[in-house]
Amino acid sequence: NAVFFARPALRASGTRTGFDTAIDQENRMLKHFVFVLALAFVAAAPAARAQTFAEGVDYTILQKPIPTDNPAQVEVVEFFWYGCPHCYEFEPSVARWVKELPKDVEFKRIPAPLNRNWEIGARVYYTLESLDLLEKLHGPLFDAIHRDRLRITNERALLQWLEGKGVDTKKFSAAYRSFTVESKLKRAHQLSQAAALEGVPALLVNGKYLVPGQSAARMLAIAD
């Protein structure tokens, strides 16, 4: 808080000296200076809060951009793996962020099949999608893996969990190796390679800008 000079007291005679007048002028000048300084601080505050992001640090630009499905929209792709704890922590933040996206932005998830175990997770994801069960079970499956230690690489354990959720396991097993799932899995492989993906979670914006794993808030701020 600014500290101002105390107002000079009137002299016993009720008259004021030249010194008193000089003090009053100094008080007025100081108040004006503090007021101008406060305005400058308020004006500068938004700029101070603005974040800056650097290519090669916060994001990379793909040398060969990947064509998006709909050029009329901005496409944001999240690469993830069900077994990734960072992806699990990222999920609530990205779910809230997606709800606030404008209509001209399309959000997609791609389960990255970077190795054999990750491929199993991707296959489970696309099987649930083919059975119209993804919206219902995507979140609970994430929870089961990270809270209850469900191993989806264990077929029996996975089928038991699905059965407990009311899923027809025969239909699930049939869809697991279906042409539809195989085609989507192949496409996921191609996109992961084209994006030069090295880890998850990661965001790909408009097939060109790859945002690697960082804090959830920073990743989403960069994508914005």
N, C-alpha and C positions, 0 to 999 in steps of 0.2 A: 504494500500500500504506500502511496506517496505521502510524504510528510511535508506539510506546508508551514511557512513561517507563521508564528502566532501574530494575530492582529495587534498592533501597538496600542497601548492604553492611552486614553486622553490624559493630558497633564492636568494637574490640579487647577490651573488657571483656565482649562477648557480650550486652550489654543493648541495647534499642531505645528511642529517644526518642519523644516525642509527635509530633515532626516526621516521623519514620519512619512512624508509623501513618497520619498524614494523607496522605503520599505513596501508601501502599498503597490507601487509600480512593479517591484520585484515579485511580489505575490501574484499579481495578475499575469506577469510573463511566465512564471513557473507553472501556474494552472494551465495556461494556454499550451505550453510545451508538453505537459503530461497528457492533455487531451489529444493533441496531435499524435503523440507517441502511441496512445491507446488505439486510435483509429488505424494507424499503420500496422499495429500488431494484429488487429482483427482482419484487415485486408490480406495480410500475409499468411494467416493461419491456414486457409485451404491449400495454398501452394506447399506449405510445410508438411501438410498431411498427405499430399499426393505421393504415390509410390512410383518409382521408376524401375523398369525391368530391362535387363541386358541380354542381348542375343548371345548364345553360347554359355550363359550362366543360368538364366531363368527359363529359357526356351531355346529351341533350335529350329532353323528353317530347313525343311527337307529340300535336298537338291532336285529331287523329282517329285513334285506335288502329286498326291493321289486324287484322282477324280472323285468327286462326291456324287451321291445318287441324285441329288436335286440341286442344280446350280443356282436356282432362285432362292435357296435358303442357305443360311450359315449352318454348317454341320459340326457338331462337337461330339467326339467319340471318346468314351472312357475305356481304356484297356485295364483289365483287372484279372485277378485269380482268386478263386474262392478260399484258397488256403493262405492268402497273404494277410497278415495282421494289419498292415498299413491300409490295405484296401478296405478291410472291415471297419477301421476307424474313420476312413474317408467317406464311407457310405452314407451316414446320416447327413453330413454336410452337403454332399453332392445332391442328395435327394431333395433337400430344402432348396438348393440353388436351382434345380431343374424346374421347380414349381414357379419360379419367378422369371424364367426366361421369356423373352418376347416371342410372338407367334412366328416370326421369320427365322427362328433358331430351332434346329432339330437335334435332339440328344439321342445318342445310341450307346449301348454297351457292347463291348467285344471281349469275350473271355480269351485272354492271350494263351495260345497253346505252345509255349516256348520249350516245353520238354514233355516227357511222357505223362508225368503226374498232372501237369497243368492241362494237358490235352484231355485227361479224364474229366477234369472240372469243366472244361469247355463243352465236352460232349453232354454232360449232365445238364448244363445250362440250355443248350440248344434242344435237348430232348424235352425239358420242361416247357420251353417256348413252343415246340411243335404240338404239345398237348394242351396248350392254353392254360398252363399252370404256373407260368413264370411270375406273374403279378402276385399270385397267392403265396408262392413258396420261396421266392428269391430271398427275401429278408429272413424268414424262419430257417432256411438252409444255412445262410451265413451265421446266424446265431448258434445253430446246432454244431457247426464246425468249430467255432471259436469259444463257445461257452460250455458245450457238452462234449467236446473232443470227438465229434463224429468224424470218422475217416471215410470219405467218399471213394477212396481207392479200394476200400473193402466192399465188394459188391453185396455181400449178405447184409452187412450193417446198413448200407445205403437203402437196400430194398425194404428192410425192416422199418427204417425211419419213414420211408415213403408210405408204406402200408399204414403206419400209425397216423399219417396225415390224410388217410382216405384215398390214396392213389391206387389205381388198378395197376399193380406191378407187372402184370402180363403185357398190358399196353405199353407201359414204360420200357420194358425190355425189348419189345418189338420196335419201338420208335428209336431206341438207343443206337441201333445199327441201320436206321432207315436212310434212304437216298437223300431225303431232306436234310437230316442232321449231318450226313457226310459232306454234302455240298456246302453247308454253312461252316463246317469245321475247316474245310479246304480254303474257303474265303478268309476265315480268321487267320489262318497260316499266312496267306498271301499279304494281307493287310499288316500283320505284325512285322513281316520281313520288309515290306515296302516302307514302313515307318521307322525302320532301323531300331526297333524296340529292344531295349536292354533290361527293362524292369518295369514293375507296376507298383502303385497306380501311375497312370500317365494319361494325359489328355491330348487329343489331336484336334486342332481347330481348323476347319475347312480344308482338311487334307494337306495342310502346309506347315502349320506351326505345332511342334511337339513340345508339350510341357511335362517335364519329368517329375517324379515324385518329390514333393516338398511338404510343407505344412498344408493342411486342407485350405486354410484361408488364403495362403499365398498362391496356391495352384489356381483357385477359382478367381482370384483377383487378376492373375495373368491372363486367364482365359477370357475374362470380361473385356 
